[in-house]
Amino acid sequence: MDLKLEVKREKDYSYVTVNGEIDLYNAHKLKEKIGQTMDGMDSPNMVLDLKDVDYIDSTGLGILIGIKRRVSENKGELALVLRSDRIHKLFEITGLINIFAIARSSEEAIARLSK
Amino acid sequence: MNIDTKAHSLVELRIPRRPEYLRVVRLLVSGYVSRFPAPVDMVEDIKVAVSEACNCSMRGADPTCAEGRLDISCSVEDDRLCFEIRDENATSAPDSSSDEASLGLLLIRTLMEDVEVRAEKGGGVVISMKKTIISV
């Protein structure tokens, strides 16, 4: 499945929904689109909704680390929405579960930004 | 568990060493492993690991070597599934200096058994890995 991204800008955060598979082939699209989104953001906070991502590889995980770094540099917060147990397992193995704020729903993710 | 290895013969795939073929590799692995009474989680683990091994090779590929190819093989040995990813153009072990590369190698070593990276005498690098079949 091709990678699709949708960006909504709210007053206090940007909400980016990602759909499809993220791998070495298409991960650069995610990086570019998020970079463009961050350039035009009013607020440095971001929710990255990955609940409709079927597959992510180390390239995608590496890009998420880069996004997290950049959001932090801008003094913002980043929250991820993850529902897939398989993808959650990859976050556990790599230790990324300790780096990212991970939520099961969009409401929970948005709430975590304000904490 | 007893597996009739004759009934599960070797399957090989040769692809251009380009990322647009990663999905083909995942489809192969998924299809191959699904022939066994394996849980879905195990299928997914193997799919991730084999795809990461291909990533290792593709990340380190010489951009001037546009015709590079990868050979992926799937086979059965006793009660274990065996996978090899062979890059005949590689000259050294996968680089693990970037976040992505180190995460990829970590995933392979965590999800699979007996992971080996070896240089071939005649040139090229092979990443091999195994997984014990756990019946559903």
Boltz contact constraints between the chains, C-beta under 6 A:
constraints:
  - contact:
      token1: [A, 23]
      token2: [B, 22]
      max_distance: 6.0
  - contact:
      token1: [A, 24]
      token2: [B, 19]
      max_distance: 6.0
  - contact:
      token1: [A, 24]
      token2: [B, 55]
      max_distance: 6.0
  - contact:
      token1: [A, 25]
      token2: [B, 19]
      max_distance: 6.0
  - contact:
      token1: [A, 25]
      token2: [B, 20]
      max_distance: 6.0
  - contact:
      token1: [A, 25]
      token2: [B, 22]
      max_distance: 6.0
  - contact:
      token1: [A, 58]
      token2: [B, 52]
      max_distance: 6.0
  - contact:
      token1: [A, 58]
      token2: [B, 100]
      max_distance: 6.0
  - contact:
      token1: [A, 58]
      token2: [B, 103]
      max_distance: 6.0
  - contact:
      token1: [A, 58]
      token2: [B, 104]
      max_distance: 6.0
  - contact:
      token1: [A, 59]
      token2: [B, 100]
      max_distance: 6.0
  - contact:
      token1: [A, 61]
      token2: [B, 103]
      max_distance: 6.0
  - contact:
      token1: [A, 62]
      token2: [B, 99]
      max_distance: 6.0
  - contact:
      token1: [A, 62]
      token2: [B, 100]
      max_distance: 6.0
  - contact:
      token1: [A, 65]
      token2: [B, 99]
      max_distance: 6.0
  - contact:
      token1: [A, 86]
      token2: [B, 44]
      max_distance: 6.0
  - contact:
      token1: [A, 93]
      token2: [B, 110]
      max_distance: 6.0
  - contact:
      token1: [A, 94]
      token2: [B, 103]
      max_distance: 6.0
